[in-house]
């Protein structure tokens, strides 16, 4: 369970920037941030988020563009556990209430924040021609192997199983195909794939086995009733 100590002290503007980057689930320029939220991520706010490793900023051309890092995704998922900044007033407290309810609902549904906020139609169009877009189409045969591996590993239907253990059972399969299959399976009613909230508990094996979905690395699979 992540504690408030795991969330750094942030200003209202820094918090707002993280939240907007989360809900858009994509790289945003300062022009887009102004259009969406009425502010740009510049100066000390930008410097602190980059120094903390929460945001990556592309300064190679203007307008500068920003994107959440893996650590940024972890922190924004857990913002509701921190104390709202006093200078933010009622607006910050209201935002933290929304974040708390969002976290509770997604946790109940076993849906990751990244997967929930993924912009499916636009993201497909935006990534056309990229290596990810060229990934092999998920195979029904590989899905059958994933499900068989899960049944062997799970203590009961719906129990969580580490993707590292699943991949061990599929070591002879093309891992790009396995990744594509796992991403496709997220759309199934009985499948849930989520990140591990406590990233400090992850081993190098866990990290290597993660599947990238919605700008997040996901580490655990459950198939069956929630």
C-alpha positions as a Markdown table, in Angstrom:
| # | Residue | x | y | z |
|---|---|---|---|---|
| 1 | Unk | 0.0 | 0.0 | 0.0 |
| 2 | Unk | 1.5 | 3.3 | -1.0 |
| 3 | Unk | 1.8 | 5.8 | 1.8 |
| 4 | Unk | 1.6 | 9.6 | 1.7 |
| 5 | Unk | 5.4 | 9.6 | 2.2 |
| 6 | Unk | 5.8 | 8.1 | -1.2 |
| 7 | Unk | 4.2 | 11.2 | -2.8 |
| 8 | Unk | 6.4 | 14.3 | -3.0 |
| 9 | Unk | 5.3 | 17.7 | -1.9 |
| 10 | Unk | 3.9 | 19.5 | -5.0 |
| 11 | Unk | 2.3 | 22.9 | -5.8 |
| 12 | Unk | -1.2 | 23.1 | -7.1 |
| 13 | Unk | 0.1 | 23.9 | -10.6 |
| 14 | Unk | 2.4 | 20.9 | -10.6 |
| 15 | Unk | -0.4 | 18.6 | -9.5 |
| 16 | Unk | -2.7 | 20.0 | -12.2 |
| 17 | Unk | 0.0 | 19.3 | -14.8 |
| 18 | Unk | 0.4 | 15.7 | -13.7 |
| 19 | Unk | -3.4 | 15.2 | -13.7 |
| 20 | Unk | -3.9 | 16.7 | -17.2 |
| 21 | Unk | -1.0 | 14.6 | -18.6 |
| 22 | Unk | -2.6 | 11.5 | -17.0 |
| 23 | Unk | -6.1 | 12.0 | -18.3 |
| 24 | Unk | -4.8 | 12.8 | -21.8 |
| 25 | Unk | -2.4 | 9.8 | -21.6 |
| 26 | Unk | -0.1 | 11.3 | -24.3 |
| 27 | Unk | 2.6 | 13.9 | -24.9 |
| 28 | Unk | 1.3 | 17.5 | -24.6 |
| 29 | Unk | 2.9 | 20.7 | -25.8 |
| 30 | Unk | 2.6 | 23.9 | -23.8 |
| 31 | Unk | 0.2 | 25.2 | -26.4 |
| 32 | Unk | -2.1 | 22.1 | -25.9 |
| 33 | Unk | -1.8 | 22.5 | -22.1 |
| 34 | Unk | -2.9 | 26.1 | -22.4 |
| 35 | Unk | -5.9 | 25.1 | -24.6 |
| 36 | Unk | -6.9 | 22.2 | -22.3 |
| 37 | Unk | -6.2 | 23.6 | -18.8 |
| 38 | Unk | -5.4 | 27.3 | -19.1 |
| 39 | Unk | -1.7 | 27.1 | -18.2 |
| 40 | Unk | 1.7 | 26.0 | -19.6 |
| 41 | Unk | 4.3 | 23.9 | -17.8 |
| 42 | Unk | 7.3 | 26.2 | -17.5 |
| 43 | Unk | 9.8 | 27.6 | -15.1 |
| 44 | Unk | 10.2 | 26.1 | -11.6 |
| 45 | Unk | 7.1 | 23.9 | -11.9 |
| 46 | Unk | 8.6 | 22.2 | -15.0 |
| 47 | Unk | 12.1 | 22.0 | -13.5 |
| 48 | Unk | 10.9 | 20.4 | -10.3 |
| 49 | Unk | 8.7 | 17.7 | -12.1 |
| 50 | Unk | 11.7 | 16.9 | -14.3 |
| 51 | Unk | 14.1 | 16.8 | -11.4 |
| 52 | Unk | 11.8 | 14.4 | -9.5 |
| 53 | Unk | 11.6 | 12.2 | -12.5 |
| 54 | Unk | 7.9 | 12.6 | -12.9 |
| 55 | Unk | 7.8 | 14.3 | -16.3 |
| 56 | Unk | 10.0 | 14.1 | -19.4 |
| 57 | Unk | 10.2 | 17.4 | -21.3 |
| 58 | Unk | 11.3 | 17.6 | -24.9 |
| 59 | Unk | 13.2 | 20.9 | -25.3 |
| 60 | Unk | 14.6 | 20.2 | -28.8 |
| 61 | Unk | 11.9 | 22.4 | -30.4 |
| 62 | Unk | 9.2 | 24.8 | -29.5 |
| 63 | Unk | 6.6 | 24.6 | -28.1 |
| 64 | Unk | 8.2 | 22.3 | -25.4 |
| 65 | Unk | 6.4 | 19.0 | -25.0 |
| 66 | Unk | 5.8 | 17.0 | -21.8 |
| 67 | Unk | 4.9 | 13.4 | -20.9 |
| 68 | Unk | 4.6 | 11.4 | -17.7 |
| 69 | Unk | 7.4 | 9.0 | -16.9 |
| 70 | Unk | 6.7 | 5.6 | -15.2 |
| 71 | Unk | 7.4 | 7.3 | -11.9 |
| 72 | Unk | 5.0 | 10.1 | -12.9 |
| 73 | Unk | 2.3 | 7.6 | -13.5 |
| 74 | Unk | 2.9 | 6.0 | -10.1 |
| 75 | Unk | 2.8 | 9.3 | -8.3 |
| 76 | Unk | -0.3 | 10.6 | -10.0 |
| 77 | Unk | -2.1 | 7.3 | -9.3 |
| 78 | Unk | -1.4 | 7.9 | -5.6 |
| 79 | Unk | -1.9 | 11.7 | -5.3 |
| 80 | Unk | -5.1 | 11.2 | -3.4 |
| 81 | Unk | -3.1 | 9.7 | -0.5 |
| 82 | Unk | -1.2 | 13.0 | 0.0 |
| 83 | Unk | -2.4 | 16.1 | 1.8 |
| 84 | Unk | -3.8 | 18.7 | -0.7 |
| 85 | Unk | -1.6 | 21.8 | -0.8 |
| 86 | Unk | -3.1 | 24.7 | 1.3 |
| 87 | Unk | -2.4 | 27.3 | -1.4 |
| 88 | Unk | -4.8 | 25.4 | -3.7 |
| 89 | Unk | -7.8 | 26.0 | -1.5 |
| 90 | Unk | -11.1 | 24.3 | -2.2 |
| 91 | Unk | -10.2 | 23.6 | -5.8 |
| 92 | Unk | -7.3 | 21.3 | -4.7 |
| 93 | Unk | -9.5 | 19.6 | -2.1 |
| 94 | Unk | -12.2 | 19.0 | -4.7 |
| 95 | Unk | -9.6 | 17.6 | -7.1 |
| 96 | Unk | -8.2 | 15.2 | -4.5 |
| 97 | Unk | -11.8 | 14.0 | -3.7 |
| 98 | Unk | -12.3 | 13.2 | -7.4 |
| 99 | Unk | -8.9 | 11.4 | -7.6 |
| 100 | Unk | -9.7 | 9.4 | -4.5 |
| 101 | Unk | -13.1 | 8.2 | -5.9 |
| 102 | Unk | -11.5 | 7.5 | -9.3 |
| 103 | Unk | -8.8 | 5.4 | -7.7 |
| 104 | Unk | -11.4 | 3.4 | -5.6 |
| 105 | Unk | -13.6 | 2.8 | -8.7 |
| 106 | Unk | -10.7 | 1.7 | -10.9 |
| 107 | Unk | -9.3 | -0.5 | -8.2 |
| 108 | Unk | -12.8 | -2.2 | -7.8 |
| 109 | Unk | -13.0 | -2.7 | -11.6 |
| 110 | Unk | -9.3 | -3.8 | -11.8 |
| 111 | Unk | -8.6 | -1.3 | -14.6 |
| 112 | Unk | -5.4 | 0.6 | -14.6 |
| 113 | Unk | -5.3 | 4.4 | -14.9 |
| 114 | Unk | -3.3 | 4.2 | -18.1 |
| 115 | Unk | -5.7 | 1.8 | -19.7 |
| 116 | Unk | -8.8 | 3.8 | -18.6 |
| 117 | Unk | -7.5 | 7.0 | -20.1 |
| 118 | Unk | -6.0 | 5.6 | -23.3 |
| 119 | Unk | -7.2 | 7.5 | -26.3 |
| 120 | Unk | -8.0 | 4.5 | -28.5 |
| 121 | Unk | -9.1 | 6.1 | -31.8 |
| 122 | Unk | -6.7 | 9.0 | -31.8 |
| 123 | Unk | -3.8 | 6.9 | -30.5 |
| 124 | Unk | -4.1 | 4.4 | -33.2 |
| 125 | Unk | -4.1 | 7.1 | -35.8 |
| 126 | Unk | -1.2 | 9.0 | -34.2 |
| 127 | Unk | 1.0 | 5.9 | -34.0 |
| 128 | Unk | 0.4 | 4.7 | -37.6 |
| 129 | Unk | 3.7 | 3.8 | -39.2 |
| 130 | Unk | 5.5 | 3.5 | -35.9 |
| 131 | Unk | 7.1 | 0.2 | -34.7 |
| 132 | Unk | 4.3 | -0.3 | -32.2 |
| 133 | Unk | 1.7 | 0.0 | -34.9 |
| 134 | Unk | 3.6 | -2.6 | -36.9 |
| 135 | Unk | 3.3 | -5.2 | -34.1 |
| 136 | Unk | 1.9 | -8.5 | -35.2 |
| 137 | Unk | -1.8 | -8.9 | -34.9 |
| 138 | Unk | -2.8 | -10.8 | -31.8 |
| 139 | Unk | -3.2 | -14.5 | -32.5 |
| 140 | Unk | -6.1 | -16.6 | -31.2 |
| 141 | Unk | -3.6 | -19.5 | -30.8 |
| 142 | Unk | -1.3 | -17.4 | -28.5 |
| 143 | Unk | -4.3 | -16.3 | -26.5 |
| 144 | Unk | -5.2 | -19.9 | -25.9 |
| 145 | Unk | -1.6 | -20.5 | -24.7 |
| 146 | Unk | -1.9 | -17.4 | -22.4 |
| 147 | Unk | -5.1 | -18.7 | -20.9 |
| 148 | Unk | -3.7 | -22.2 | -20.5 |
| 149 | Unk | -0.6 | -20.9 | -18.7 |
| 150 | Unk | -2.9 | -18.8 | -16.4 |
| 151 | Unk | -5.0 | -21.8 | -15.5 |
| 152 | Unk | -1.9 | -23.7 | -14.5 |
| 153 | Unk | -0.6 | -20.9 | -12.4 |
| 154 | Unk | -3.7 | -19.3 | -10.8 |
| 155 | Unk | -4.8 | -20.7 | -7.4 |
| 156 | Unk | -8.4 | -19.9 | -8.4 |
| 157 | Unk | -10.2 | -18.2 | -11.3 |
| 158 | Unk | -9.8 | -14.4 | -11.0 |
| 159 | Unk | -6.7 | -14.7 | -8.9 |
| 160 | Unk | -3.7 | -12.5 | -9.8 |
| 161 | Unk | -0.7 | -14.1 | -11.5 |
| 162 | Unk | 2.5 | -12.3 | -12.4 |
| 163 | Unk | 3.2 | -11.8 | -16.1 |
| 164 | Unk | 6.8 | -13.0 | -15.4 |
| 165 | Unk | 5.4 | -16.5 | -14.5 |
| 166 | Unk | 3.1 | -16.4 | -17.6 |
| 167 | Unk | 6.0 | -15.5 | -19.9 |
| 168 | Unk | 8.1 | -18.4 | -18.5 |
| 169 | Unk | 5.4 | -20.8 | -19.8 |
| 170 | Unk | 5.5 | -19.0 | -23.2 |
| 171 | Unk | 9.2 | -18.7 | -23.6 |
| 172 | Unk | 9.1 | -20.4 | -27.0 |
| 173 | Unk | 6.7 | -17.9 | -28.4 |
| 174 | Unk | 7.5 | -14.6 | -30.1 |
| 175 | Unk | 7.3 | -12.1 | -27.3 |
| 176 | Unk | 6.0 | -9.3 | -29.6 |
| 177 | Unk | 3.1 | -11.6 | -30.4 |
| 178 | Unk | 2.6 | -12.2 | -26.7 |
| 179 | Unk | 2.6 | -8.5 | -26.0 |
| 180 | Unk | 0.0 | -7.9 | -28.8 |
| 181 | Unk | -2.1 | -10.7 | -27.6 |
| 182 | Unk | -2.1 | -9.4 | -24.0 |
| 183 | Unk | -3.1 | -5.9 | -25.2 |
| 184 | Unk | -5.9 | -7.4 | -27.2 |
| 185 | Unk | -7.1 | -9.5 | -24.2 |
| 186 | Unk | -7.6 | -6.4 | -22.0 |
| 187 | Unk | -10.7 | -5.8 | -24.0 |
| 188 | Unk | -12.2 | -9.1 | -22.9 |
| 189 | Unk | -14.8 | -9.0 | -20.2 |
| 190 | Unk | -13.1 | -11.6 | -18.1 |
| 191 | Unk | -9.5 | -10.3 | -18.4 |
| 192 | Unk | -7.7 | -7.7 | -16.2 |
| 193 | Unk | -4.1 | -6.6 | -16.6 |
| 194 | Unk | -2.8 | -4.1 | -14.1 |
| 195 | Unk | 0.5 | -2.5 | -12.9 |
| 196 | Unk | 1.9 | -3.1 | -9.4 |
| 197 | Unk | 1.3 | 0.0 | -7.3 |
| 198 | Unk | 4.4 | -0.6 | -5.2 |
| 199 | Unk | 7.1 | -0.4 | -7.9 |
| 200 | Unk | 9.8 | -0.9 | -5.3 |
| 201 | Unk | 8.7 | -4.5 | -4.8 |
| 202 | Unk | 9.3 | -5.3 | -8.5 |
| 203 | Unk | 12.2 | -7.5 | -9.4 |
| 204 | Unk | 14.3 | -7.1 | -12.6 |
| 205 | Unk | 12.4 | -10.2 | -13.8 |
| 206 | Unk | 9.0 | -8.5 | -13.2 |
| 207 | Unk | 10.1 | -5.4 | -15.0 |
| 208 | Unk | 11.4 | -7.3 | -18.0 |
| 209 | Unk | 8.1 | -9.2 | -18.3 |
| 210 | Unk | 5.8 | -6.2 | -18.1 |
| 211 | Unk | 3.5 | -5.3 | -21.0 |
| 212 | Unk | 3.1 | -1.7 | -22.0 |
| 213 | Unk | -0.6 | -0.6 | -22.1 |
| 214 | Unk | -1.8 | 3.0 | -22.1 |
| 215 | Unk | 1.6 | 4.5 | -21.3 |
| 216 | Unk | 2.0 | 2.2 | -18.2 |
| 217 | Unk | 4.0 | -1.0 | -17.6 |
| 218 | Unk | 1.6 | -3.7 | -16.4 |
| 219 | Unk | 2.8 | -6.7 | -14.3 |
| 220 | Unk | -0.2 | -8.8 | -13.2 |
| 221 | Unk | -2.9 | -10.8 | -15.0 |
| 222 | Unk | -6.3 | -12.1 | -13.8 |
| 223 | Unk | -8.8 | -14.1 | -15.9 |
| 224 | Unk | -12.2 | -14.9 | -14.5 |
| 225 | Unk | -14.7 | -13.2 | -12.2 |
| 226 | Unk | -13.5 | -10.1 | -10.3 |
